[in-house]
Structures are given as structure tokens and as C-alpha cells.
Amino acid sequence: MSYYRQGPTRGGSVTIGVPPVTPMLRMIIIVNAAIFLPMQLTPVREFLLQYFALTPGQVLSGYIWQVATYMLLHAGLGHIFFNMLILWMFSGELERLWGSRAYLRYYVVCGVGGGVAIFIQGAIRGSEVPTLGASGALYGMIMAYGLLFSERRVLFMMMFPMKAKTFAMIFFFFALYYNFASESDGISHIGHLGGALTGLIYLKRAWRVDRLVKNIRWRIQRRRFKVMMGKNDDTDRWVN
């Protein structure tokens, strides 16, 4: 699912783009790998799954940290490899755009949003199956990428070129469909939906706040300008 973009030539030549490995992205990958390696030992795996994977019943019993810690655990090599691969492909440019702190905050918020969705649905259905993986946060990243780089072209399944906004919509509707069509495929589609929707809400709110701040700054600058003009006018009156 690597992306490519139009080159600077008039003929619209295509150039392959390699996603950047930014500082916070690198740190997230290292932390996930550092936790995954000890999980290959049975006692460590059992301990982490019991106390840090997301189990709705345990959250109700007070293990509320599980709505966040579940995203640090992965079930197998393929699970962590593809999650970190997607994270690398779709979030490095977001960190460049936002900065490391805002990037990390968005990642955590989307992951927790996915965890809350998993908990709510699991509590309603009476499910006690533990959930783990960073997919909720990843879906939030994909949605942000689709919004902020909407015209950027990506390769779906490494073969089919499409715009990033189309790619994000496909992922979202797949998660929506499979969440209701299948309950036993071993994939937490509700976590994907929760992460994506949390990301959309977060970005919409951030845009509103940004507009509000810009509006306030504009009004302050306008008032300062009027004050300065007023001072000049007062001064001119005293000039003979």
C-alpha cells in the first residue's frame, strides 16, 4: 500500500514516493517491538494478556487502563509487522505536518477511541475475548491521511492506484460492513471503526479551534490597527 505522487514534469510523470521515518513514528515502532519480543515467552505473554489486553469484563472491574494498553500488544509476527508497516506508510507525513507531540497525541486519542468502542460493544454483547493491537490508532491515521492528502494517489493492494480519500473511505466501509456481517473472524472491526470515527471527530474539532484562534487573532490585530490609527489621528490634531 505504498503511495506515489505526480512528478513535477508537464507530462504528469509518476514518481514513487518512500514514506519518511520520523522521530515519533520510529519511537512507536521501537516500543511496540520491545514489548512484542518478551511476549514470545509464555509467562510474560500470559501476564500481559491478562492485565493489559482489553477485556470488557475486566474494564468493568476497574482495569480501565486496558482501553489504552491494548494497542501496545500484538498477537504474532504477522500482526505487528503489517500494523507497523501501515503505520510507516501513512503517518510519517502526518508527523512532519503536525509535529511529534501533536502526532503522538492524535495516535493515542484514536487508539483509546477504538478501545472505548471495543469495550462498549463487548459489554453489550457480553464478550470476554481479549482484544489487542494498534489497528484502532492506525485507522485514525489512515482517515487523517485521506483527509489531509486527499488527492495523493496510493496503491491499494500494491496494484490498484486510487486517491487517498478513496482508499480511506474503502477501509472505513469495509470495517463498517464486516463489523455487522461477521462476529467470529477474529478481527476487531469495531476497534477500526472507533479509531476512524474518533480521528474524524478529533480533526473536525481541531479545525474549529484553529479557525476560532485565527479569528480571535485577526480581531486583536484589527483592534490594534484601529488603536494605532486613532493615535495617529490624535497626534495629527495637535500639529499646526
Buried (B, 14 or more C-beta within 10 A) or exposed (E): BBBBBEEEEEEEEEEEBEBEEBEBBBEBBEEBEEBBEEBEEEEEBEEBBEEBBBBBBBBEEEBEEBBBBBBBBBBEEEBBEBBBBBBBBBBBBBBEEBEBEBBBEBBBBBBBBBBBBBBBBBEEEEBEBBBBBBBBBBBBBBBBBBBBBEEBBBBBEEEEEEBBBBBBBBBBEEBBEBBEEEEEEEBBBBBBBBBBBBBBEBBEEEEEEEEEEEEEEEEEEEEEEEEEEEEEEEEEEEEE
